[in-house]
Amino acid sequence: MRTSPPTPVAREGPDNGIGEDDPSGEWQREVVRVSDLRMLAPALAGWALLAGTLTWASTARWTLAALLVLSAMMAARWRRGWPGALLVVSVALLLQVAGNGQHALRSVGDLDTLTTARAVVTVDVMVTSDPFTPAAGAGRDPVVLVRATAYKVDGRGRVSRAHAPVLLRGETALLELRWHERVRVRGRLAPPEPGRAELAVVSVASHEVVSPAGRVARVAEHLRSGLRRSVDGTPADARGLLPGLVIGDTSRTPADLTEAMQATGMTHLTAVSGSNIAVVGGMVLGLCVLVGVPRRWRPWVVALAIMGFVVLARPEPSVVRAAAMGLIGLIGVSRSRRSVGLPVLAGAVVVVLVVDPWMARSFGFALSALATLGLLLFTRPWGDAVARHLPPRLAFVGPAVAIPVAAQAMCAPLVVLLQGSVSVIGVLANLLAAPLVAPATVAGVVAAVVSVVADGPARLVGWLGAVPTLGIARVARVMSDVPGGTMPWPDGGRGALLLAAVTVLLVLTARSMARFALLRPVVALGAVAVLVAGVLPTRVVTWPPPGWRIVFCDVGQGDAAVVRTGTGRALVVDAGPDPPAVDGCLDSLGVEVVDAVVLTHFHADHVEGLPGVFDGRRVGQLLTSPVAEPAWQVREVATWTRADGIPTSALAAGDRLTYGDVRAEVWAPVRRIDAGSVPNNASVVLAVHVGEVDALLLGDVEREAAHDLLLRLRRDGEMARVAERFDVVKTPHHGSANLDDGLMSAVRAPVAVVSVGKDNDYGHPTSAHLTMLARNGYAVHRTDRDGHVAVVEDPRGRLSVVTSR
């Protein structure tokens, strides 16, 4: 006799805070049904189509919209019905219409045509971001950038309305601008980089504030200033990092800490993200439960608190995006059915893209959406799986572990597009930092609120928040020094797809592999050992190579060369743009004493890393170019050397340096050259002899100084004879096309080293530079591809080149 399955008896589940009970008590056994993806798949398809068509011509975009209308009509009238296709086409059409409407708004008035003509105009704008200063490049003075929305433009005798985002670019006076101020600026228009959301870049010559920010903006600024004041007395790491954790203000974060967080995949902590929103929402939800707020009111109280936090962090598009994703994540964790959040996530993606279609090309938006999707899909089942193997009192560790792992797994394929590497240590670093983020964020928010009443109590709360913040900084610094913590990976779309496939494979087979590891631990450990041996770069173990004489450090877009003068001692030529990078290179070489530092010239990409050279080492003296320009960079170097009591003097052509096994002669500069870049053409040029190695270090000399040096070679027979013996030439200016072919032919050597940063903004090394080196028979090594480049001498005096990659 056939019997029906028993009807499940509903039983009350635990109070989850939001007010939903688990009707079955077995939410962990649920699977994501196809019906849960009905909205997500169309949202993703429409998003992809919008991202690909944003920069199309207007006619092409409207043609596509018309085709989508026809497709929707056909899907609606399909004989058997095709609701899935209709939904896909409808969402895509909605997003295309939103994108076309955005382009139509941008074309209002004359701003577009004036930008094409690069006209000088007066523009009335509303400031939509805090001023920020990107990293200064080689030979460039720092600039200040401000995002704004233009609403009126006056140019070439016409005044017209405008409605388009613009980017203001100018000097430090722009730092005075405040969010939501209305400002009148005068300057020259220029088109932005392709694919940017801004319609124009305004090189600001002058500006005046037309009207101050509104009351809400002033309250937000007062709270932000209070937060900064509350941590003024804390250590530098906490002073810079805590405002970043709470409101995304990284202006005071130490550069070496930023580098460490990038290496460990922790930079998401210093951007206002869904995790910030979830922490604030969770804090308010806990308070609601504690004080007995009725269930039906709790979602509204949480939403109100999050709206207040958005005002505090500034309702810029990225913050609004984070708020939407954070709310969805909070719903997904709190509700009894984890699938509830998927349709909400899809709807939020569509709404955000309708409001701001340019978010379709935002990596930040994509990372937020992926992290939220990981939170919805994996946090509860993975957290429960971990908790089942822990004592009941430690069950809370399960979700704490699952959250960063799920986010990292979903975001890793996209992150590899940005940095071309996989952080092996990132999951562990985020796991260690995760318990510290919530107390630091809560303390920061409380400190900002308390500062409205009095600064004294706010500083006390700020110190409470500094404790976990310093722990986060310590995790970043320690984990960034772990050998092999970052694994090279193919970049671009191929690398992203490969990592996505590996991630899916691991997710699908993780349970089986864990079961196999428990049953066959010896075999599992052997497999892991073989995998590590195959993946871990050999240079992690064997670097530095024995017998190294000169190492050209990979310090990004800059120069830093280390010449060995004895055991644990070296002559350092230039320090690169980044203290941690040069410090790490010197540490890897075991350099404890620096006999001298030679700064070929005073541009940032050669001197900004100087504190990294000084850190923990005894430095004998600093030798510099005789041309002390740019002045502000010279003053910065003087401040560093005075702080460490290091004597400084200038070099001139003909000076000779002797340190241990090293002999070096200064070949340039002989005179000041006012053509081209004066600091570049004043670069110290060194002919270095160490062991059996002869090397020429050309600094950043440009065509004028290089040709001057060539003429001296032709006149001076001794210099010409030395030039014939060079084994390696450090090519000038990171592979710039601004060089003298005659000099590079005259000092022809077997090896050329280009010290250059990966994916730099200058297009270095240029094809002209590389073609010239090939024509003259140089074997080229580049730090952007090869890492550190070492010139090695074996016991028989034979020379070779060994790279760290």
N, C-alpha and C positions, 0 to 999 in steps of 0.2 A: 504493500500500500504506500502510495506517494504522500509524503507529508510536506507541509510548507515549513520553511525555516522560521524559527521563533522570531517574533517581533522584538527588536532590541528595546530594552527598558531605558528610558532617558534618566540620567542621573546628573545631579548637579556637579559641575566641575569647579575648580578653584577660581577664586576671584582674580581676574587678570588686570583689574584696575580700570579698564575702559568700560566694562559693563556687559561683556559677552561671556556666556558659559559654554563649555565644551559638551555638546549633547551626547557624545559617544564615549568620551574619555580616552579616545584612541586616535587623536589627531595625527600622531606620528606615523600611522599606517596609511594615511591618505596619499594619493598620488595626484599629480597635476593632470587634470582631465583636458581633453582637447577643447572642451567648451571654455575652459579658463583662458585659452590662448586666442579665442576668437577676436578679441580686441587688440591683443599684443602684436600678433602677426601683421595686421593691417597698419598699425602704428609704426612698426619698424620698416615696413615696405614704403609707406609714405614718407617717412623720415629720410630713407636712403635716396628716394627719388628727388626730394626737395634739396638735399645736400648737393646732388649732382647737377641740378638745373638753376641754382641761385644766380650764377654768373652768366647765364644764357642771355642772348639778346631778347628784347621785349616781344618781338614777333614770334620767336621760337617758343617762349614760355606760354603765350596765349594760345598758340597752335596746340601745344601739348594739353592745355586745359580743355580745349574744345574736343580733342580726341578722348580725353577722360570722360567728358560728358556723354559722348556717343557710346563709350564702353559701358558706362553706368546704365544707360537706357537699354542697351542690348542685354546686360545681365539681369535687369529688372523684368524684361519680357521673355527671358529664356523659358522654354516650355516647361521644363521640370523645376525651374526655380534654381537660383544659384546665389543664395544669400551670402556665402563667404566671399565670392568674387565681387558682389555688389558692395560689400563693406570695404574691401580693399580699395576698390576704385573710388568709392565715396570719400574715404579718408585722404587718399592721394589727391583727389580733386580739391578738397577743403584746404589742404596745405599748399597746393599750387596757387589757389586763389589768394590765400594769405600772403604768399611770397610775392605774387604779382601786385597785390595792393601795397605791400611795403615798397616795392620798386616805384610804384606810381607816386607814393608820398615823397620819396627821395628826389623825384624829378620835378617837384613843385618849384617854381621860380627859376632864377638864373644861376643857382649855385653850381649845378652840373656843368654848364657851358663855361662858366668863369674858371672852374677848376681845370678843365681841359686847356683853357688858354693861359693857365698859370698867372692869373691876374692878381694885382694888389687890391685888396678889398677891406671893407670894415664889416665885421660879422657880429651880430648879437647872438650869444649862445647861453645855454644853461649848463652849468658844470654838472656832470653825472658821475664823476669819480674823484677820488683824492689824487692830488698830483703824485707822480712817481718818477723815479730816476732809473732808467735801465743801466745795465753795466756799460761803462765807458769803454769804447774800443780803442785800438791802437791809434795813438796820435789824435784822439778826439777828446775835446773837453766835454764834461758831463752835460747832458741836456735834461730838461724836465718835460714830461709828457702829461697831458690832461685830456681825458675823454669828455666830450660835451655834445650837446644837441643844438644845432643851429636853427634859429627861427626867423632871422631877418638878415639879408645880405645887401650891402651897398657897394656897387662896383661899376666902373665905366659909365657913370652917369645914370644908372638905374637902381632903384630900390625895389626889392621883391621879397616876398615871403619865402621861407624855407622850412623844411621839416626833415632833417637828415642828421645822422651822427657824424661828427668830425673829430679829428685828433689835433689838439693844440700842441705845438712844439716850440720851446723857447728856453730862455735862461732861467736862473734860479728865482727871479721875481715871480714866476708862476707858482712857486711853492706857497705863496700867500693865498691862493685861491681856495675856496671852501665849497664843499658839496652843495648843490642846488642854488648857488649864487648865480645871478644873471650878470653877465660880463660882456662888455663891448671890446672886441679885439681888432687890431689892425695888423695886417700881415699879408704875405704872399701865399696863394693857394697852390697846392700840388696834388696830383693823384696819389692815392695810397698804394701800398703793395697789392698785387693781384690777390683776390680772394678775401680781402679784409672787409669788415662790416662798415667801416667808415667810408663816407663819400669823398672826403677831402682831408688833406693834412694842411694845417695853417701854421706857417712859420711866423710866430708872433713877434712883431716889432714893438708894440705897446699894447697896454690893456687898461681898462678902468671898470670898476664894479658899478653896475647900473642899479642893482637892488640886492640887498643881502638875502641870505637864505631865510626860509620860513621858520616858524616857531618849532615845528617838529624836527627840522634839521638842526636847529640850534640846541634843542634838548639832547639830540643824539650826539652832537659834537661835545657837549658838556659832559655827558656820560663817558665818552671815549677818552676825553682828556683826563677825567677822574681816574679811569683805569690806568692810564699811563703814569699818572702821579703816584698811584698806590704802589707801583713796583719800582719807582725811581731808586729806592735805597737797596734793592736786591742785587745779587750778582748779575753779571752781564748776560749770562745765558737766560736767566729767568726774566730779566728786564726786557730782553728782545723777544723771547719765545711766548710768554704768557699772553700779551696782546695778540700775537699771531694765532694762538689756540682759540681765543675767544672771539675776536672780531676780524681776523685775517690781516692785521697790521704787522707786517714784517720789516718795517723800516729800521728797527733797531736790532734786528737779529744779527749776531756776529757772522761774518762771511764763512768762517770755517765750520760753524755749526750748520749753516745752510747747506754747505757741501756734504757734510756728514749725513744730513737727513735725505739729501738726494741719493746718496750712495746706498742707503738702507731702505729706500721706498717709503719714507715717512713724511714727505713734503705735503701730503694731503692733510696732515694735522694742522698746518699753518695756513690753510685756505678754509674759508667758511664753507663747510660741506654739510651733507646730510647727517654726519655723525655729530656735529655741533648741535644741530637742531634736535636730534634724537636725545642727546644728553640733557638739553634744556627741557625738552618735553617730558622726559622721564623724571627729572627732578621735580617739575611742577606736578606731575601725576602722583609721585610719591607723597608730596605734601598734601595733595587732595585726599588721598587715602588716609593719611595721618590725622588730618583735622576733620575727617568725616564728611567731605563734600559728597552729595548724592551722586549716584552713578550717572544719571542722565545729564548732569551738568559737567562732568569731568572732561569730556571731549571739547566742550566749548571753552573751558578754562585753559586747557592745554593749547588750543588754537590761539586764544588771545595772548597767552604768554609767548608763543612763537612769533606772532605778529609784532609784539614788542621787541623781541630779539632781532627780528629783521630790521626794524628801525634803528636799533643800536648798531648793527653791523653794516648799515646802509643798504637800502633796497635796490642795489644794482642788480642787473640781470642774473649774475652768478649767484647772488645771495637768495633771490627769489626762487631760482632753480633749486638751490640747496634746501630751501624751506619746503618746497613741494615734495622733493624726494625724501627728506627727513620725515615728513608727516606720513608718507606712504610706508616707509620703513617701520615707523612706530606702530602703524596699523597692522602691518604684516606680522610683527613680533607679538603684538598684544592680542589679536583676534584668535579665536580657537581654530579657524580654518586658514592655513597658511596661503591657500589659493585665493582668498578674498582680495589680497593686495594686487594681484596681477592685472585684473581689469582696471583697477584704480591707477596703477602705474601707467598702463597704456593710455588711459584718458589724460593723465597729467602730462605725458610726453606730447600728446596732440595739442593740448591747451597751451603749453609753453611754446611750441613751435608756431602756433597760430599768432600768439602775442608777439613773439620775436623770432621770425623765420631764420635769422642768421645764427641762432643757436644750433641749427642743423649741422653747422661746420665747427662747432665748439668742442674741443677735446674735453673740456671741463664738464660740459653737459653730458657727453657720452660716458665719461667715467662715473658721473653721478648716477646715471640711469643703470649702467651695468652693475655698480656696487649695490644699488637698491634691488635689482633683480636677483643678485646673489643672496642678499639678505632674505628676500622672500622665499626663495627656493630651498636654500640649504641651511639657514641658521637653526631652525628647530630640529630637523632630522639629524643633522650633524651634531648639534649640541646635545641632543638626547642620547645619541650613540656614545659620545664621550662620557656623559654623566652616568650611563649604565655601568661603566667600569670604574666608577669612583664611589667612595663612601657617601651616604646620603647627605652628610653635612657639607660635602664639597661639590654637590651637584651643580651649584651655580657656576662652577668653572667651565662646564660644558658649553653654554652659550657664549661665555667670555672668549673661549678659544675659537668657537665656530664663526663668530662675526668677522674678525680680521681675516681668517682663512678664506671664508666665502667671498669677501670683497676682493682679496688679492687674487683668487683664482679667476674671478670674472673679469677683472681689470687688466691682468697681466698681458693678454694679447694686444691690447690697445697701448699699454705703456711701452711695449717693445718698439712700437712705431716711433715713439718720441725719443728714446735713448739707445736703441740698438743693443740692449743687454738685458739680462734677467738677474734680478737681485736674489741670489740664493739665500741670503741671510735675512731678506726683507720680512718673510712671514714670522720668523722668530723675533726679530726686532719689534714688529708691530704687536706681537703677542705680549712681549715684555712691557711695552709702552701702554697697551690698551687699558690696564687697570688704573693707570695714572692720569689718563686723559679726562675722565669724568670729574674727579675731585678738583683738578686744575681749572677746568672750564667753569664748574660751579663756583669756585672761589673767585674767579675772574669776574663773572657776572655779578656776584654779590658785592665785590669790591667796587665795581662801577656804580651800582645802585647806592651803596653806603656813602660814596664820595659826594653825592648830592647833599648829604647832611653834614659830614665833617671828614676832613682828610685823615685825621689821626686814626680813627677806627678803620678807615679804608686801607691805610698802610698795613695795619695789623692783619687784615684779611688778605691783603696782597702777599704778605710774607707766608701766610698759610698756603696760598696757591703756589708760591715759589718752590715749596718743598717738592711736590710731585713734578713740577715743571723741570726742576734741576735733574730729577730722576730720568725724565724723558730725554733731556739733553745728554745725560751720561750714557744712556742706552744707544743713542745715535752715534756718539763719538766712539764708544768701544766697539760697536758692531761694524762701523765703517772701516776699522783697522783689521778686521778678520781677513786673513789671506784667502783669496778665491771667493770672497763674499759676493762678488758680481761676476756673472758668467757671460762671456761674449755670446751674442746671438745674432743671426741674420736680421737686418733691419728691413723696413719697408713692408709691403703687403705680404710678401712670401714668408717673412719671419713671423708676422702676426698670425697668418693661417697655420703655420707649422706649430706655433705655441698653442693656438686654440685647439688643434687636433690632439696635441700631447695632453692638454688639460682635460679635454673630454675623455680621453682614454684613461687617465688617472682616476677621474670621477667614477667612471663606469666599472673599473676593475679594482678600486681601492679596497673594497670589502673582501674580495677574493684574495688579493695579495696579503692583506692583514691576516686572514685565516691561514694562508700558506706559511707566512712568517712564523706564526705561533706553532704550527705543526713541524716545520722544517727550519728552525732558527739558524743552523749552521749554513745551509744552502742560501737562505735569505741574506745573511751577513756577507757571504761570499759574493753574491750578485751585486749588493750595494757597493762593496769594495771595488769590484771590476768597473762598475758604472762611474764611481768617483774618480778612479784612476784614468778612465777614458775621457771624462769631462773636464777635470781639473787641469788648467794649463800647466804644462811642465815648468814654465818659468816661475810659477809660484814657489816651487821647491828649489830650483837651481839658480834663481836670480839672487845676487848679481853674479855674472860669470867670473870665474877666477882669471886674474890677469887683466882686468879692465883698466884702461888708461884714461879714456874720456867717455862720459855718458851725456848724451843729449836727452834731457828729461822731457817726458810728455806732460806739459803743463797747460794744454789747451792752446788758445790763440796767443802765443807769446814765446819767449826764449828763456831757457835756463840750461846752462852747460856746466858739468862738474868735471874738473880735471884733478886726477888723483895726485897728491903731493907726498903721500906716505900712508902708513897704516892708520885708518880712521881720520885722515886729514885730506883736505881738498882746497882747491881754488875754485870759486863759484863765479861764473860769468853770466850775469843777469839772473833775475829771480822769478820771471813769469808774472802773470796777473793774479795768481791765486795762492795765498799762503799754505793751505793744506796740501796743494798739489806738489809744490817744491819741497815742503817739509817731508811728505811721504817719500819722494824720490831720494832725498838725502838719507832718510831713515833706512830705506831699502839697501842703500850702498854702505851703511855703517859709518857715515861721516859724523864725527863728534866734534871735530875742531875745523873751523874754516879759517885758513890762513889769511885770506882776503876775499872780498866780494868786489867784482868789477861790474859797474853799471854802465853799459855801453852808451845809453842815453836815458832820458828821464820820462819816457812815455810809460803809460800805465801797464802795458803788456810786458814790460821789462822790469818794473820796480814794485808793483803792488804786492808781489809775493814776498817782499823782503822780511816782514815779520815772521814768516815761516822758516826762513833761513836762520834768523836769530833765535828761534824758539828752542831752548834747551841746548844750545851750542855756544862754544867760545869762539868769537869772531875777532880776528886780529885787526883789520882795518877795512875801510870802504874806499874804493877808488872809482872815480866818476868821469864822465865826459866834461870837458872844460866849458861847454855851452850849457848854462843853467836855465834851460827852458823845457817845458812850461813852468812858470814860476810857482804855481800852486802845488805842482807835483814835487818840485824841489823842496818846498817848505815841509811837505809831508815826510819826505825822506829824512830831512834834518831833524824832524820831531822824533822819528824812530831811532835814529843814531844817538841823539842826545840822551834819550831814555835809557839806552844800554851802554852809554859811555864809549862809543866806538869812534876812533879818530877817522876823519874824512879828508881826502885830498883829491885834486883833479889830475888827470893824466894828459900827456901831450905826446905827439909823434916823436919817436926816438927813445922814449922811456923803456927801461928794461926791468923785468920782474923776475925774481928767483925765489922759489919756494920748494924746498926739498929736491925732488927729481925734476921739477918743472922749470923751464926757462921760457920766458915770453917776451916779445918785443912789440911795442905799440907802433903800428904803421900809420894810423890816422886817429884823429883829424890833425891836419897841419894848419888849417885856417878855417875861419867861419865862412860857410857858403850860404848865401841868402836865397838862392834859388831852391825851388821845391820845398820840402819840409825841412826847416832849419834843424830841429832836433835830430831827425833821421840822418841827415847828411853830416851831423856832428858825431855820429856813432864812433865809439872806440873800436878800431880794427886790431885784432891781436893775431900775431903769428906765434903759435905755441909749439914747443918741443918737449915731449915727455916720453922717456924710454926710447923706443924706435918709431914713435908716432910724431908726425908733423902735421899740424892742422892750422887752417886759417878760419878765423871766426869773424864774419863780416857785419855783424850787428844788423842794422836796418838801412845801410847806405842805399841811397837812390842813385839814379843815373849820373847826376852831376858829381857827387863825391866818388863814385866808382870810377868814372872816367879820369878824375883827378889822380886817383891812385894808380890807374893804368899808365898815365903819363910818367909818374914817378918811377914805376917799374922799368919803363923804357930808358930812363935816365940813369938809374942806379943799378949798376951791375950786380952788386951784392944782393939786393932785394930780388933781382931777376933770378939769380942762382937759387935762392931760397924757394922762390915760387915754383921752381921746377921739381922740388922734392916733396911737395905737399901730398899727404896720403888721403886727407879728408878736408872738404870745404863745407862749412856751415853757410848755406846760401842766404843772401840778404832778404830781409823783410818778408819772411814767411812764404816765399814763392810769388812775390809780386811781379808784375810785368814791367815795373819801372826799374830796370837794371841795365847795365852796360854789357853787351855781349862780348866786347873785346876783353874786358877784365876776366870774365868767366873762362874765356878761351886761354888767356895768358896764365891763369893759375890752375889750369886743368889738373884734376886729381882723379884717382880711381873711384872715389866715393864722394857723393854729395848728400848732405843731410838737410832736409827741409823741416824746420820746427814750426808746426802749424796745427791749428785746432780743427777738430772734426766739425763739418757742416757749419763753418764760419760764415759770417755775413759778407765777407769781402771777395768770395770766390777764389780764395787762395788754396793751394798753389794754382796759378793760372796756366792755361794750356801753353801760352808763349814761353813761360818760365820752364816748364817741363820739356818742351820741344827743344829749347836751347841746351838744356842739360844733356838730352839724348844725342843731340848733334855733336856735342863735344865729348861724348863717350863716358859720361858719369854714370855710375850705378847709384840709383836714387833710393834713399830711405826717408820715409815720412813718419813723423811722430803721430799723426792722426790715424795712420793705419798700423804702424809697427809698434806703437808704444815707445818706451824708453829705447834709445839706440846707443849701444855700447861699442866702442872701438877697443878690441882686445888684442893683447900681445901674449903669445905663448912662450914657454921657456926657451925656444929656439929663435925667438925674435920675429916669428911670422905673425902677420896681422890678419885679423878677421873682424867681421861685424856681427854682433849678436843683438837681437831685439827681444823685448819682453813679451811680445805676442807671437 
